[in-house]
Amino acid sequence: MSEATYRKYIEKGPDACQLSESLAALEFRDENPAEAGRIDARYERERREAAEKDDLRHAWLRDGGDERDFESAHRDLSSREKTERLAAMDREAREASARAVLGGF
C-alpha cells in the first residue's frame, strides 16, 4: 500500500481511518519497517517542534509581545531557548559528576 495511507494513519489515528485503510497502513509498516520508522520519527519531530513553537508563542504573548511580531522573532527565541536548555543540561551534568567524584572519597 502507499506511504500516504500510512502517514494518514499516523497523523490522524486509526479512528479516522476506515478499516481497509488501517489494514493497509499496518501492512505498509510490516513490509517497510525502515520507511515506517522514518515516517514515525518525522511526524514526532514535527509534532514536538509545533508544541515547542506554541509554548514559545504563549510565553511571548504572556511577556507582552505582539502576535503579529512573533513569527519574525521566533527564530531568535527558539535559538535562545535551545541555548538555555543546553546550558542547563551541561550544568546538571557537571554537578552530577562533581557529586560522583566527591562521593567516592
C-alpha positions as CSV (number, residue, x, y, z in Angstrom):
1,M,0.0,0.0,0.0
2,S,1.0,3.6,-0.2
3,E,3.1,5.7,2.1
4,A,0.3,8.3,2.1
5,T,-2.1,5.9,3.8
6,Y,0.4,5.2,6.5
7,R,1.0,8.9,7.0
8,K,-2.7,9.4,7.4
9,Y,-2.9,6.5,9.9
10,I,0.0,8.0,11.9
11,E,-1.2,11.6,11.8
12,K,-4.9,11.2,12.4
13,G,-5.0,7.9,14.2
14,P,-6.8,4.6,13.5
15,D,-10.2,6.0,14.4
16,A,-10.0,8.5,11.5
17,C,-9.3,5.7,9.0
18,Q,-11.6,3.1,7.5
19,L,-10.8,-0.5,8.3
20,S,-9.3,-1.1,4.9
21,E,-7.0,1.9,5.3
22,S,-5.9,0.8,8.8
23,L,-5.1,-2.7,7.5
24,A,-3.2,-1.2,4.5
25,A,-1.2,1.1,6.9
26,L,-0.3,-1.8,9.1
27,E,0.7,-3.8,6.1
28,F,2.9,-1.0,4.9
29,R,4.5,-0.8,8.3
30,D,5.2,-4.5,8.3
31,E,6.6,-4.6,4.8
32,N,8.6,-1.4,5.1
33,P,9.8,-1.1,8.7
34,A,12.7,1.3,7.9
35,E,10.5,3.7,5.9
36,A,7.7,3.5,8.5
37,G,10.3,4.3,11.2
38,R,11.4,7.4,9.3
39,I,7.8,8.5,8.9
40,D,7.2,8.0,12.6
41,A,10.3,9.9,13.5
42,R,9.5,12.8,11.1
43,Y,5.9,13.0,12.4
44,E,7.1,13.0,16.0
45,R,9.7,15.7,15.3
46,E,7.2,17.9,13.6
47,R,4.7,17.4,16.4
48,R,7.4,18.3,19.0
49,E,8.5,21.4,17.0
50,A,4.9,22.6,16.8
51,A,4.4,22.1,20.5
52,E,7.6,24.0,21.3
53,K,6.7,26.8,18.9
54,D,3.3,27.0,20.6
55,D,4.9,27.2,24.0
56,L,7.2,30.0,22.9
57,R,4.2,31.8,21.4
58,H,2.4,31.7,24.7
59,A,5.4,32.8,26.6
60,W,5.9,35.7,24.1
61,L,2.3,36.8,24.5
62,R,2.5,36.5,28.3
63,D,5.5,38.7,28.3
64,G,3.7,41.4,26.4
65,G,4.8,40.5,22.8
66,D,2.5,41.2,19.9
67,E,1.1,38.2,18.0
68,R,2.0,39.8,14.6
69,D,5.7,40.1,15.6
70,F,6.0,36.5,16.8
71,E,6.9,34.9,13.5
72,S,9.8,37.3,12.9
73,A,11.1,36.8,16.5
74,H,10.6,33.0,16.6
75,R,14.0,32.1,15.2
76,D,15.8,34.2,17.9
77,L,13.5,32.9,20.6
78,S,14.0,29.3,19.6
79,S,17.7,29.7,19.4
80,R,17.9,31.3,22.8
81,E,15.6,28.6,24.3
82,K,17.8,25.8,23.0
83,T,21.0,27.6,24.2
84,E,19.5,27.9,27.7
85,R,18.3,24.3,27.7
86,L,21.8,23.1,26.7
87,A,23.5,25.2,29.3
88,A,21.1,23.8,32.0
89,M,21.9,20.2,30.9
90,D,25.6,21.0,30.9
91,R,25.4,22.5,34.4
92,E,23.4,19.5,35.7
93,A,25.9,17.0,34.2
94,R,28.8,18.9,35.8
95,E,27.1,18.9,39.2
96,A,26.3,15.2,38.9
97,S,29.9,14.5,38.0
98,A,31.2,16.5,41.0
99,R,28.8,14.7,43.3
100,A,30.1,11.4,42.0
101,V,33.7,12.3,42.5
102,L,33.1,13.7,46.0
103,G,31.0,10.7,46.9
104,G,33.9,8.4,46.0
105,F,36.2,9.7,48.7
